[in-house]
Amino acid sequence: MADAPADRIPTVTDPFPQPDEGPDAGAPLLRPRRRRRRAGRWIAAVLVAALAVAVAIAAPWNPQNRQAWADQWVVWTEPPPERIEQLAVDLTLTETGRRIFFASRPQLDGATDFQDHCPLEGGVVLGCYGGGGIFIYEVTDERLSGTVEATAAHELLHAVYDRMSRDDRARVDAIVAEVVASLPEGDPNIATVAGYAEKQHADEWHSRIGTGYLELPAELEEHYARIFADRSRVVAFEKARTAQIDEYSARIEQLSAELDAGLADLEQRSAAYDAAIAELDTDIEDFNRRADTVGAFPSQEAFQRERAKLLERQEALEQERVQLNADVDAYNAKIEELKSLDAQRAELYSQLDSRSAPAT
């Protein structure tokens, strides 16, 4: 193959070959549904699989092809549970994607098992890939719908990355790095990935870019298309899983801004009201003192005019008092809404944290 031009990244080659040796080459790798088989048919299938693996072992050394055969052996001999099969369907996994996913023996864990399988160091952990296995915390709250699917896709891409050759990683890493460099400064993934050890950045970005962003460079889309037939479905799960929390957070941010502005306005208006009341009280006292003094007013009309003005000011300040009290009540109602939303968001976050679940 001719060298690629220096000014573009070469198209990523397929880092996940189908097993290309043995008597089963070209045959479908997976059956979409588990069926009961007679013992004789099952033994025959195992013998065919064993023969195919033996042929692969005898073949010239090729780490990726050997890994593909090892993965296929797990797929043949360890049919996944129905829930895992359904995840593969929901994520629109290709044959390659299904093979790697099932070979990673994905598990949906309750809190206790999940903590045994995945290290919990500080922040909330939803899944992990280690020792060739995928472990996913089974979040069941409907408000967090999409979390299990998005986590499964994320961890699957770690398994994919683990199987890539050094050259393929270098190519993919270069394209992913360009995408990361184009992200806006406030993108939350930037701060999150920065918290990982530097040696993990490329692997982590590979999973996050593949599950969280649409409209990627063609070479990268081609790479992810080997795993997901419709990657937009995966991105939709990623966005759905945080939709309710994002809604709470947006409203909390809005309320906080309104409360900050409202407090300043109420304080200014309250101070102005208190000053106006004090001034009115002084003017009323002066008016009453003069009303008790003979000749203080040149005429009855003058007396009535001044009295009417005082009553008008008094009525206007009473209306301001009523409005201030209504605005204070509205302000306090927002504080209560803020407290409630903050509590609901905290409770929702607790559904994502296996450490917050009751011991099982």
C-alpha positions, 0 to 999 in steps of 0.5 A, a space after each residue: 500500500 502506498 504511503 498516505 499523504 503527509 497532510 492527512 491521517 490514513 484511513 483506519 484499517 480494520 483492527 478487529 478481523 473476523 476469524 479467517 482460518 478453519 472450516 467455519 470461515 465465512 459462516 455466521 459467527 453468532 446466532 441471534 437467539 438461544 435455542 435448546 439443542 439436543 446433546 448430540 448437536 451441541 457436542 458436534 458444535 463444540 467439536 467444530 469450534 475446537 477444530 477451528 481453534 486448533 487450526 488457528 493455533 497452528 497458523 502463523 502468529 498473528 495476535 489480532 487474529 488469535 484474539 479474534 479466535 479466542 473471542 469467538 471460542 467464548 461466544 460459541 461456548 458461553 451463550 450470553 444471558 437474554 439481558 445481555 443479548 438485548 443490550 447487544 440489540 439495543 446498541 445495534 452491535 455489528 458482528 464484530 461488536 457482538 463478538 467482542 462484547 460477548 467475549 468480554 462476558 459482560 455482567 449486570 451487577 447489584 451494588 455489592 457484586 459491583 463493588 467487588 468487581 470495580 474499584 470505587 475511588 472517589 467519584 461515582 463509578 457506573 462500569 469498568 473493564 478489567 481482566 478482559 471482563 465488562 462489569 456494569 452497575 444495574 441502575 433501575 430508576 426509570 428517570 435514569 433510563 439509558 444509563 445501563 446501555 450507555 455504560 455498556 457501550 462505553 466499556 465495550 469500547 475499552 475492550 475494543 481499544 484493548 484489542 487494537 494493534 499499536 499502529 491502529 491505536 496510534 492512528 485512532 488516537 491521532 484522530 480522537 486527539 483532533 476531535 478533543 482539541 476542537 471541543 469547547 472549553 466548558 465541555 464536562 468531559 475535559 475536566 473528567 478525563 483530566 482526573 484520570 492518569 495520563 496514560 489512560 487519557 487516550 483509551 478514555 477519550 476513545 470511549 467517550 468520543 465514540 459514545 457521546 458525540 455525533 458528526 465525527 471525522 469520516 475515518 473515525 466514523 468508519 472505525 466506530 461503525 465496525 462496532 455499532 451499526 447505528 452509533 446515533 442510538 448509542 449517543 441517544 442513550 448517553 444523552 438520555 441517561 443524564 437528561 433528568 439530572 440535566 433538567 434539575 441542574 438547569 432549573 437549579 441554576 436558573 433559580 439560583 440566578 433569580 434568587 441572587 437577583 431577587 434578593 438584591 431587588 428585595 433588599 433595595 426595595 425594602 430599604 427604600 420602603 423603610 425610608 419612605 415610611 420613616 419620612 411619611 411618619 415624620 410628615 404626619 407628625 408635623 401635620 398633626 402638630 400643625 393641625 392642633 395649632 390655630 392659624 397653622 393653615 391659611 384655609 380649610 382648603 389648604 388643610 384638606 389638600 395637604 391631608 389628601 397628599 399624606 393619605 395618597 402617600 400612605 396608600 401608595 406605601 401600603 400597596 408597596 408593602 403588600 407587593 413587597 410581601 407578595 414578592 418575599 413570599 414568591 422568593 421564599 417559594 423559589 427557595 423551597 423549590 430550589 431545596 426540593 430540586 436539590 434534594 431530588 437531584 441528590 437522590 437521583 445521583 444516589 441511584 448512580 452510586 452503588 455505595 448509596 444502595 442498601 447492602 445486599 
